[in-house]
């Protein structure tokens, strides 16, 4: 009797254990184990905070050649600036300093927020614009944001002066650095590349300056956006390979992060190799080459050497011509250098830009382009389309 009672009790205990092992939660359950080890999601502190770029550099995506100066980040080149993601709400501001008036191009969650709205009668921009006057100012970049993660990209439009981002002010927290795009293009050029007078029309009374200069509507930036590429632009109005309307050649500028801040600092150290470099120079050299054709060709070759010393000996380089319908001597000389250096087989290409800019009328001093015979925004779009088609071809080959 005792044996039967013992066996019955043992069976009951074993059955209970079996039920627990089959039906109850187990410490070996992977889902339960993962949930137990995951840290709790932090609650975002939506109080207003100030972030200094130098202190949060790892969370910023820099566009163009930028340097850290004290707590600020420079954005001295056209279409240069910063991009960041933040879990925030309400308003977002930047403290910025500039030595020349400029307008800002702002992308919020991938959508461009600024509008051009240039009035040719008043010679002013009107409406929704982000303007930065000379000096140090706080600029509102976004307002009334709903609580959540947002990505902001802020770029300067002007080609003149030096500009810096000194602080980011928002209600929330910065998040991880936005990812790089798959494609990266470097542009080296003159006034056409940086959008000189692009908002103006064929009347000389249109102001040439921050009001009409719009580098993020010029062919280089427009082509980059169409290709979903990151870009870096080294462009100065009036510059040439050898001798333009400024006193220095591109071969002096190219090794610098910011030539205007300190031309003696050959301090550019690339962190990313471009898939292609687009060079649009020579039109400012055209009337100054004279008997210095050999020196001009030497500077073209030197720039090729500088570019490939920065990156790789196979980095493709595309030389563009006729953005403003000026120049006959320089293009022929550039083509001779390309051929002597191996041409397309060595990754050196040439492209005639699509344009319908007419010559300046000698009696009326008018034409169908922007001031100074430069491309308008509409003509820049045509040139961008030409460049995009060409780049798709050579990038597919490589």
N, C-alpha and C positions, 0 to 999 in steps of 0.2 A: 504493500500500500504506500509506504513511504517512497519506494522507488518510482511508482507510477506518478505520485504527486510531484516528485522532483523532475521527472521527464516532462510532465505537462508544463511546469513552471519554466523549464529551460526552453521548450518550444515557443512559449509566449514571448520570452525575452528575445529569442532569435528572430521571431516574426516581426517584433517591434523594430528591431535594428534594421531588418530588411526593408521595411516600409520607410523608415527614415532615410536610408541610403538611396532608395529609388525615387521617392516623392519629394523630400525636403530639400532645401538649398544646401549645396555642398561648398566647402571651402575651396574645392578644385574647380568650381564653375568659373570659366574664363571671363564671362561678362561681369559677374559679381566682383572678380578679382581686379579687372581693369577699372571698374567704377570706384572701387575702394582705394586704388592707388592714384587716381587722377586728382590733381589739386583743385580746389574750388575756384570757379571763375571769379576773378577779382572784380569788385564793383568799381566802376569808373568814378573818379572824383571830378565832378563837373564844375568845380570852382575855377575862377579865372587864374591863369598862370602865364608867366613870361618865360620863353625858352630862348636862350642865346645860341645862335647857330654853331659856334665853335664847341659848345658843350653837348650838342645833340647831333654831331656830324654824321654818326653812323645811321641816324634815322632820316637823313636828308638825301635826296637824289639831286645831284648838281647837274645843271645843263650848261654846257660850254666850259670854257676855261675859267675856273673859279679858284680863288686863294682865300686862306684864312688869315685875317688881320685882326689881332686881338680877339674879340668875341664875335666879330662879324665875318660874313662871307661875301666876297666881291662878285659882282656880275657886270663886268665892264664891257663885254662884247654884246653886239646885237643878238637878240633871242637867247641870251643867257639868263640864268636864274635858278630857282629852287623848286622842288616838288616834295610834298610830304603827305602822309596819311595821319589822320587824327580821329580818335573817338571823342567827338566834341558836340557842342550845340551852341546856338546863338550866333554871335558875331566873331569874325576872325580879322585880326589886324597884323600888319607888318610895320615895324619901325625901319625906315630906309633913309639913306643919305645919297645925294647925287650932286655932281658938279655941273650938270646940264639938265634942263627940263626934259622929262621923258614921260611917255605913256607906258602903261603896263598891259600886257596880255594875260588874262586870267582864265584858266580852265578849272572848273569845278566838277568833280566826278566825271571827267572826260569831255565835258561840254564847255565850249568857249563862251564866256560870259560877257566880254566887252564887245562894243559895237563901234564902228569907225565913224559914221555920220559926219563926214567932213563937209562943211558948208563953203562952197566956192565963192559965195557973195560976201560972207563975213570973214572968210579965210580962217575959220575956227572949227574945232571939233565940237560937236554938240551931243547931248544925250548921255547915254550910259558909257562913261569912260572912266578909266582909272588913271589919274594924273599925279605925277610926282614933280613938284617944283624944286628948284635949286635949294639945297640945304638939307636939313634933317627933319623928317615928318613922320607922323603915324598915318598909315593909309588903310582904310577899311577894304578888305579883300572879299569878304562874304558877310552876309547878314541873315539872321533868322533861320539858321540851319536847324533842321530837326535833329534830335538826339540820335547819335549813331556814328559810324565810321565814314569819313569823307576824305577824298583826295584832292589836293589843290596844287596846281602848277602855275607859277608866277614868273613871267619873262619880261625883260625890258625891250622896248621897241626901238629906242634911239640908237644911233651909231656913234654919237659923240659923248665925251665925258666919262667919268668913272662913277659907278654906282655900287652900293653895298646893301645887303640885308643885315640889319643890326639886331633884330629881335622878332620873334613870333609870339603873338599874344592871342590866346584862345581859352575857352572854357572847356577843359577836358584834358586829355593826355595824347601825346604823340604815339603812333604805332610804328610797325616795322617800315623800313625804307621801301618805297615803291620799286617794283622790279624793273630791270632794264628791258627795253624792247629787244627783239631778236636782231634787228638791223641797226647799224650805227654808221652815220655818214659825217665826214668832216668837209666843211666848205672853206675855201680860201679865195678871197675876192676883194672887189672894190665897192664903189657906191651902188652898183646894180645889185650886188649880192645882199647888201645890208638895207635895201629898200629906200634909198635916197629919193625923196620927193614923190614917192609912189602914189600918194593921195592927191597930188596936184594934177593940173591939166595944162594944156598948151599955152598958158598965158604966164608971162614972166612975173606978173604981180602976185601970183600964188606964192605964199611964204614958203621958203625952203628952210626947214628946221624941224623941231619936234612936232609941229602941227601936221606936216605932210610926210615926214619920214616914218615908215612903218615896216620894220624888218620882218615881222611875223606875217606879213602879206606879200613878201617878196618870193621869187621863184624858189629859192633854196629851202626856206622853211615850209612853203606850201608843198613842195615835192616830198620833203621828209614826212609830213603828216599823211600824204597820200600813200606813201610806202609803209606807214606805221613804223617809222624809224626814229631813233634818237639822233640828235644832231649837235654838232659843235661848229660855230661860225667864227672865223678869223677874218674880218673884213673891215677895211678902212676906206672911206671916200677919198678919191684922188690918188691912191697908191698904185704902183706898178711893179712889174718884175724888177725893173732897174731904175727908171726915172719917170715919176709921175708928177702930179702937181704938189705933192708933199715932198719933204726933203730926204726921205728915207725909203729904201726899197722893202719889199715884202720879206726878203731874206734876212733883214735886220729884225723884223717884227716876229716872224714865225717861231723862233726859239723861246719867246717870252710868254709867261702867263698873261701879263698885262703890260704891253709896251709903254702905254701912256703913264703908268704909275712910276715905272723905273726901267728905262730902256737898257740899262747895264745888266739887269738881272735876266740871264738866259736860263730861266728856272722851270721851264715846262717839262714835266715828267708824266707821260701818259699813263693812265690807269686802264685804258681800253683801246684796242686796235680797231680802227674803222674798217668796215667792209669795203669802202671805197672813199677816195678823196676827190672832191670836185674843185677844180681850180678855174676861176674866171677872172683873168688879169690880162693886161696888154693894151687895153684901150686908152689908158692914161699915158702909156709909153709912146703911143703912135706918133705924136708930133714932136717927140723929144729924142727919138732914136738917132736920127741924122746919120752921122758917120760912126756911131757906136754900136753897130750891129753885132759885132763880136762880143762886146761887153753885155749886150742884152741877152744873147744866146747863152752866155756863161751864167747869167743870173737865173735863167730858166732851168738850166741843168743843175745849178746849185740848189734850187728849191726842190727839185726832184730828189736830190741827195738828202736834203734835210728831212723831207717827208718820210722817206724810206729808212732813214737812220732812226727816226722816232718809232717806227712800227716794224715792218718787215720789208725785205728786198723785193717781195712780190705784191705788195699792196697796190691795188689798181688805182690809177690816177686818170681822171677825165678832164681834159682841157676844153673849156667852152669858149666860143667866139660870138661876137656880134650881138651882144645883149642890147647895145644902143646904136647898132648900125654904123659904128665908127671903126675904122681900122682896116688897112690892107697890108701894110708892111709887117706889123707885129704878128698877125696870124700866120703868114708865110714863114716867118722866122721860127715861130713856135713849132710849126709842123716839121720844119727841117730838124729841130732838136729831137722831136718825138721819133722821127724816122732814124736819126743817127743813134738813138738810144735803144732801138729795137722794136718800136711801135707796139701794136696790139699783142704780139707774141710775148712781149716783156711787160704787158699790163699797162701800156700807155695809149690812151685813146683821145680822139678829138670829136667835138660835137658842135655843129652850127646851131645856135639857138633860134627857135621860131619867133619871129617878131614882125610886126607890121608898122613899126615906127617910121614915119616919113622924115626926110631931111628937113632941117629948119629952113623956112622960107626967108630968103634974104630981104625981101621988102617988108614983110609983116613980122618977121622973127617968131613965127608960130609953126606948129607941127601937131601931130596927133598923139604925141607922147606926154610925159610929165615934164616939169621944168628941167632944163639942161639936157633935153633930148633923152631922158631916161624913161624906162617903162612905167606905165600906169599899173594899178592893181590888176586890171583886166589883162594887160599884156604880160604881166608877171605870171598870171595863171596859164597863159598859152605856153610860156617858156617852161613852166613847171611840168606841164603835160608832156612836152618834148623830152625833158630830162627824165621824167619817170619812165617813159617807154624805153629810152636808151638804157637806163640803169637796170631795168628788169632784164634786158637782154644780156648785159655783161655779167650781172650777178648770177644769172641762171647758168652761164658758161663756167663760172668759177665755183 
